[in-house]
Amino acid sequence: MNSIGYQLFWIILVFGIMFFVYFFLLSKKINKGNMNRIGEFAYLIKRFSLDQKKINMNYMKLGICIINAFIISFVSNFIMLIPVSMVFRLLIGFVLLFALIYALYEIYGRLLKRKYGKD
């Protein structure tokens, strides 16, 4: 297997594992009624002034799982490709992690605001 195929395989594998683990954990918390204690939900609802009565929680849960799985799989595989010392890899990964979290949640929040925002 060539290098690109190998990396693509690991990205997809890590993405799939993280997606299903996170989906299971979020489903478990939502079924217990702890939705307000989930940080992503609370952040998006408060930051983008979303109407909780209109929100489709399954749609929101799916989006959050996809975003988190993508961030983890992309950052973990990207830093392994960089040919520098482990300290620099961790620093780059840390910066990249926060940049992706901010950017992707901002985009997702704007999409949710357009769909479920308070009028």
ABEGO torsion letter per residue (X at the ends): XBAAAAAAAAAAAAAAAAAAAAAAAAAAAAAAGAAAABAAAAAAAAAAGBBAAABBAAAAAAAAAAAAAAAAAAAAAAAAABBBBAAAAAAAAAAAAAAAAAAAAAAAAAAAAAAABBX
